[in-house]
Amino acid sequence: MRRFLIALLGYLSFAFAGYWMIELFSDNAFDRSPEASMTSVFVIGPGGAIIGFIAGVVLGGSTNHFAGASYGPPDRNPLRPQALGR
């Protein structure tokens, strides 16, 4: 869940920053606002989401759900040699 939230934050921050940068630096005077919105939503925002997801994987830590898992009683566990009579 944390990785998804970091990716969402990356998408929103990159899309906002991309919109602002295109509005500020674009020489296009005819349709600057649609250019900025489309580019930020469909190009810069997803790039930020990918970067945010990678940052979430790196910063999210390990989530090993099987660390303390029990696989049943020792006598019925097929992974143990004692259960097979060996």
N, C-alpha and C positions, 0 to 999 in steps of 0.2 A: 504494500500500500504506500509505503514511504517513497518507493521508486516512482510510482505513478504520480504522486504529488510533486516530486521534484521535476519530473518531466513536464507536468502541467505548468508549473512555475516557470520552467525554461521556455516553454512555448509562449506563454503570455508575455514574459519579459522581452524575449527576442522579437515577437511580433510588434510590441509597442515601440521598442527601440528602432526596429526596421522602418516602421511607419514614420516615425519622427525623422530619421535620417533621410529617407527618400523625399519627404516633404521639404526638408531643409536644403538638400543638395541636388535635387533633380532640376534639369534645365527645361523640362517639359512644362510648358505653360498652359497647354490646352486641357489636358486631363491628368493633372498631377495627383489629385486626390484619389481617383480610381486606380491609378497606377500604384500609388503608395499602399492603398488598402489591399489590393489583390496580391501584390508582391509580398507584403508582410504576412498575409494570412496563408498563402499557398506555397511560399518559398522560404522566407526567413523564419517564420514561426515553426514549421516542421523541423527545420534544421536545429532550432533551439530546443525542440522537444527531444531530438535524438541526442544532442549534447547533454540535456538534462537527464535523460534516461541513463546514459553512460555514467554521469556523475552520481546518480542515484545508486547504480550498481556498485560503484567504487566506494561511496560513502555510506551505503546502506548496511554494510556488514554482512555477516553470514547468518542465514536463517535456516539452520538445520533442524527440521521438524522431526527427524527420526533419531535424534541423539539419545533420547531416553525411552525409545519405543520398546514395548514388550512384545515378543513374538509368540506368546503363549507359554504354558508350563514347560519346564525343561524336558519332561518325558514325552511330550507330544510335538516338540519342535523338530521338524525334519532337517534342520540345518546342523543339528548337533549329532555327533556320532553315537552317543549313548541311546538316542531314540531309535536308531536303526539296528541296535544290537551288536555293534562293532566294538 
